[in-house]
Amino acid sequence: MSLRITQDILYKNSLLYLQRGLQRIENAQHPLLTGKRINRPSDDPFGASRVLKFHEEQNQLTNYLNNIDMVTGLNESGASALQSLSTLLAEAKALAVQGASSGPNQTDRDTIASQIEQMLGDAVAMANTKFGNRYLFGGTLTESPPFLYNGTDEVTYVGNSDVNHAWISASTKTPINIPGDEIFQKLGRGPTVYDGNTGAAPGTGTDSGLSNATLEVLHGLTTFAPGNGVAAGASSAAGDTLLGPAGAHTLTLTVTLGRKTTSRRSTRN
């Protein structure tokens, strides 16, 4: 049986070789046009798997950078709010000292009280500071104001004591907030502590001691046990500096009569 090569077969073969050549040219030009050596997984299966891994790591790094930017913004916004609050508290303290002095009359004091009340509202607004759509000082409850103010004298904390965290690297997680009850709420106070040997002690009433206070002890005239023949000097009433409970000081008198020496001890009462 003989094989006959027709003109049609030659034409089809020529067309097939031409298409293959064009495909090779396109494959060679495609990286030049796209700037990428691998455009399809079939171009380099091993290289494609590495590219996918690099893309995943790049996405993680982008997320870490976004978290760092968020934490930085939160910290800067919170620090600014606390700085403003510190300035406000200093102004309120100055007004309180002014109102407690003997200079202002009742009208002035009423004006000062109104100003301090307004400052309380401003302080609550600072405690409800937001960064973007997040309230800074509500713990993990960031969608609603953490402090509620009744407009006169009562502020209620409705946040929680939890802390939000953000990943800033594959192995590092950092807190991004401080709950408002740790910053703004009043802290519990124990009983007043008395230092020194003054003998001062708390009474039976309500303990209202605040901050640091100084107890001034004034000493009057020293008295001596009757019958011992010892009396205070003329300057004792104004310059007596003997302090302490009865019996703490002993006075020794030495009387010399000729060759005989007599000692006498007297204890102050």
TAPE-V163767 format. One record per backbone hydrogen bond with DSSP energy under -1.0 kcal/mol. CO is the residue of the C=O (numbers start at 1). NH is the residue of the N-H. E is the energy in kcal/mol with one decimal. If there is no record, write none. Layout:
((CO;NH;E) (CO;NH;E))
This chain:
((6;10;-1.7) (7;11;-1.8) (8;12;-2.4) (9;13;-2.5) (10;14;-2.1) (11;15;-2.3) (12;16;-2.3) (13;17;-2.6) (14;18;-2.0) (15;19;-2.2) (16;20;-2.2) (17;21;-2.0) (18;22;-2.3) (19;23;-2.2) (20;24;-2.1) (21;25;-2.3) (22;26;-2.4) (23;27;-2.5) (24;28;-2.1) (25;29;-2.1) (26;30;-2.2) (29;33;-2.1) (30;34;-2.6) (31;35;-2.0) (40;43;-2.2) (44;48;-3.0) (45;49;-1.7) (46;50;-1.7) (47;51;-2.2) (48;52;-2.2) (49;53;-1.7) (50;54;-2.5) (51;55;-2.4) (52;56;-1.9) (53;57;-2.2) (54;58;-2.4) (55;59;-2.1) (56;60;-1.9) (57;61;-2.4) (58;62;-2.2) (59;63;-2.1) (60;64;-2.4) (61;65;-2.6) (62;66;-2.3) (63;67;-2.3) (64;68;-2.5) (65;69;-2.5) (66;70;-2.1) (67;71;-3.0) (68;72;-2.6) (69;73;-2.3) (70;74;-2.7) (71;75;-2.7) (72;76;-2.5) (73;77;-2.4) (74;78;-2.7) (75;79;-2.7) (76;80;-2.1) (77;81;-2.0) (78;82;-2.4) (79;83;-2.3) (80;84;-2.3) (81;85;-2.2) (82;86;-2.4) (83;87;-2.0) (84;88;-2.2) (85;89;-2.6) (86;90;-1.9) (87;91;-1.9) (88;92;-2.4) (89;93;-2.5) (90;94;-2.0) (91;95;-2.1) (92;96;-2.4) (93;97;-2.5) (94;98;-2.1) (95;99;-2.6) (96;100;-1.8) (105;109;-2.3) (106;110;-2.3) (107;111;-1.9) (108;112;-2.4) (109;113;-2.6) (110;114;-2.0) (111;115;-2.1) (112;116;-2.4) (113;117;-2.2) (114;118;-2.0) (115;119;-2.0) (116;120;-1.8) (117;121;-1.5) (118;122;-1.9) (119;123;-2.7) (120;124;-2.2) (121;125;-1.9) (122;126;-2.0) (123;127;-2.1) (124;128;-1.2) (126;129;-1.4) (129;136;-2.5) (131;134;-1.6) (134;131;-2.9) (137;180;-1.3) (138;141;-1.5) (138;160;-1.4) (140;142;-1.2) (142;135;-2.1) (146;158;-3.5) (148;156;-2.9) (154;150;-2.3) (156;148;-2.8) (164;176;-2.4) (166;174;-2.6) (172;168;-2.2) (172;169;-1.1) (174;166;-2.1) (179;182;-1.5) (180;184;-2.9) (225;228;-1.3) (233;236;-1.1) (235;239;-2.4) (236;240;-1.6) (245;248;-1.8) (249;268;-1.9) (251;266;-3.2) (253;264;-2.8) (255;262;-3.0) (257;260;-2.4) (260;257;-3.0) (262;255;-3.1) (264;253;-3.6) (266;251;-3.3) (268;247;-2.4))
